[in-house]
Amino acid sequence: MAKSIFEHVADGLELRTDLAKLEARDTVRLALERAGLDVGSIGTSQMRAVLTIASRGADGSRCGAFRERV
């Protein structure tokens, strides 16, 4: 079975950072929730937009981990 875009991004974050699997998944889930999106229905273009916004980390939140750790 193919991985979902959520799993792919969370796995990539885990591999490229010091985050544990659960922390990486929670970080991606938090970014999606802040964007008002559902993990189960996220598409590639939506995920790309969320990652672009999250990587800015303008408010210094946990989502800034994308920029700082990847």
N, C-alpha and C positions, 0 to 999 in steps of 0.2 A: 504494500500500500504506500502511496506517495505521501510525503510529509506535507502538512499544511504550511502556508506561508508563515503563520505564527510560530510553528515548531522550527522551521528553517531559520528564522530570525533569532529566536531564543537560543537555539543551538549555536549559532554563529557568535552571539554575544557571550555565551558561556566559554566558548573556545578561545575568544580573543581578549578575555578579561579575567580577573581573579574572582568573578562571581560564581557561586555554586549554581547548579541547575535550577533550583527553585528560585533563587534570587534573580537569575536571568529571565526566567519566565514571568516572574512578578513585575520586573522592570518593564518588559514589553507590554504586559497586560495593563499596567498603570498608564503607560503612554497611550494605549488604545482607548482606555476609559476616559482619559482627559480629552481625547479627541471626539468622544461620544460614539465610538465604534465598538462593535461586538466581536470578540475573538473568533467566534464561529462563522462569521460572515465577511471577514476582511478579505479584500482582494489585493492583488499585487500593487496596483496603482495607489490604492488607499494606504497600504503599508509604507510605500515609498514616501508618500506625503507626510505621514506620521513620523517616520524616521528623520526626515529632513527637518521638521519642526523640533522634534525632541533633541536632535543633535545640537541645537543652538543653546539649550539649557539657560535661557535668558533669566529665569527666576531662580537659578541655582538649585532647582529641585533634583530629585533622584533621576529624573529623565536626562539630566546633564551627563549621566554616566555613559550614554552613547558617545558623546563627544570626547569625554575625558579618557575613556577606556578602550575605544575602538581605534 
